[in-house]
Amino acid sequence: MNQALASKDEQVENGTPAPAIRPVTSVPPDRPKVPPPTRLTRYLRPSIAVGSGLKGIANLTWHAFQAVNRRIPYHRFQPKWAPAPLLKSHERTFPQLGFPRETDSLCPQCVKEVREKIVSGESDWKLLIDGKPGEIKARIIERDGQVWMVKDCPRHGRCEDLMAIDVDFLRRMEKLYPGRDFRMAPDPFHNHGSSTVKYGRGAVLTVDLTNRCNMMCNPCFMDANQVGYVHELNWDDVRQILDNAAKVQPRRQMSVQFSGGEPTLSPYFLDAVAHSRKLGYQSVQCATNGIRFAQDPDFARRAKAAGLRLAYLQFDGVTNEANNHRGVGNLFDVKKRALENLKGAGVDVTLVVTIVNTINNDQVGPIIRFAIDNIDKINAVSFQPVSFTGRDEDIDDETRKRQRYTLSHLAIDVKKQLGITEPLRDWYPLSASGPFSDLRDQLEGMDAEWGSLKCGCHPNCGIGTMLLVNETSRKAVPFPQILDTDRLLEDLKIINDSARPKAVTVFQFMLSILRNTRFAEMPEGMNLWEMIKIIDGHNGGRLGLAERSRYNWRVMMVAGMWFQDLFNYDFRRTEMCIIPYATQLGEVSFCAYNTGVGWRQIVEKMFSTHSTAQWFKEKGRHPIYAAGKQVPLGPAAPEGERAVPFSVLATSSEASSGSCGTECGCH
């Protein structure tokens, strides 16, 4: 998910950081200066001239090696988990991309009418499987340098929605898509008509433990606390859903994310985490508002002991005022306390930011800056441009157009507000990381029980970039600035296609890194060997070069995940979903579940256990913080540092066969 220009001369000149944000190159006065380089560091960080020489030698060696490599038949490789030999790059299939193109979409009004009939019992829910209710064609076109979706319903007229404010940016994301993975084998868990997930292995299996929540947010995918009934999984439900997921072919090593509502309200939260680990899922996380972790440091420690690796922490700004739209008076204080308690317990954190244009889009730079300054507690930032669904599904056209925020907005705002990264150099579709996952599959060998975690989503779904952050100075550098990642990814396709023995694979990978390094852009304090180990560490240490999971230069991912709503719905995205919801009716695409034809409302209504009034009467009310109410906080837990070697990771709950290896939160 990193990219670089072909030469320094082609780089776009960096803009000036926004005045409200400290430049990323500054060293806070309370942190020590970076020590002067040692002789060894100088040796490993060669002069530009020497580096250019090494790069030239590596380039010649690479081409000479490939001339021989092409003459030897490429191997076919089928590990235990795979339904067939691993796909070569030329064997992968692609959805229709480019502009203009036509796709299948939904009419926002027709869908709501169909959904209401199903929920009321007037129509059978199986209509969603056997029919195509509400479906219409949509055109994706270029207009005035932007990308728009345009669709016409015979009954309700035209609907238009913005997909990108920069056509070149979206065109680049689509160009970098590496192709689809295996088509999923038919099974009883993927049968949802036009909404069926058809391709790939998935990356994050989402399980909603409850629709109860201790907040009343807007926006909210599920309209928590407002639907009039409680949908909460019992222990048999939880176990059955997770056991079913382990049966899906191809067998997938996924992150399991417990969500809600607020998942920590479920009495089975810790048991669910532990059961996921028992099944073999190595990366278990929860999507949380952080209130319980902020109030109870012991709960954070018990979650860690159960196997929780990552907290996906909702985070909308770096002041209490920037979080006012969530309805909690001291929400930023809650987040800071949760971060302290989670760090004390050894649980990593990804900040998850819902971005609404004109509401908190000015917080993009400050939030990343906050994450950089807290790199000891935060591994990644995931921005989620608003999806007008749940409480916002009936938004009027004028407000929707004003508040619409796209992935292209995000890439541009990061540059404007942070002062680093280039939109057309440093950003990738999340699926561009596929060759790294394919490399891991090669290195795991024939006996691997699980396929590596793989972000194979549609290039319109998500983007990301990698920052290298110095833990001492808090200096941040985009990875593509020092590494021609475009060419590295193409090299990886060649390496994976050839499927050579591990030693030969590692040799080719080392050549590729060396020939694609931009020595002139190497930051002070970074050297070639450390960069190679960081890259290996980020890929789980499978090359055998990194002896630790983390170094002084830490990898921090900045990502954007844009979930669909009825106004921009595209079934080509749905069928490639990497974040399926595991439910009592099987695994449903994230967007089909939360928006689409309304699978969430149907599943929850079918399997609701109580009316809200009944639940409160029988089980009592849980606190709900809204209307500016303050969350009471107790003392913070003492912080605990970790320096985890891979030998420990391989046998502990941080083992990351299902993640990238550095616990960076990118998956």
Secondary structure, DSSP 8 states (H G I E B T S, - for coil): -----SSGGGS-------TTS--TT---TTS-------HHHHHHS--HHHHHHHHHHHHHHHHHHHHHHTTS-------TT-SSS---GGG------SSSEEEEEE-HHHHHHHHHHHHHTSS-TTHHHHS-TTEEEEEEEEETTEEEEEEEETTTEEEEEEEES-HHHHHHHHHT------B----TT---GGG---BS--SEEEEE-BS--SB--SS-SS-TTTSSEE-B--HHHHHHHHHHHTT-SS-B--EEEEESS-GGGSTTHHHHHHHHHHHT--EEEEEE-SHHHHH-HHHHHHHHHHT--EEEEE---SSTGGGGGGTBTTHHHHHHHHHHHHHHHT-EEEEEEEE-TTTTGGGHHHHHHHHHHTTTTEEEEEEEE----GGGTT--HHHHHHH---HHHHHHHHHHHHS---TTTS-EEGGGGHHHHHHHHHHH-TT-SSB-------TTTEEEEEEEEETTT--EEEHHHHB-HHHHHHHHHHHHHHT--HHHHHHHHHHHHHHHB-GGG--TT--HHHHHHHHHHHTTTTTS--SBS--SEEEEEEEEE----TTS--HHHHTT-SS-EEETTEEE-HHHHHSTT-HHHHHHHHT--EEHHHHHHHH-----B-TTB---------------BHHHHTTSTT--TTS-SS--S--
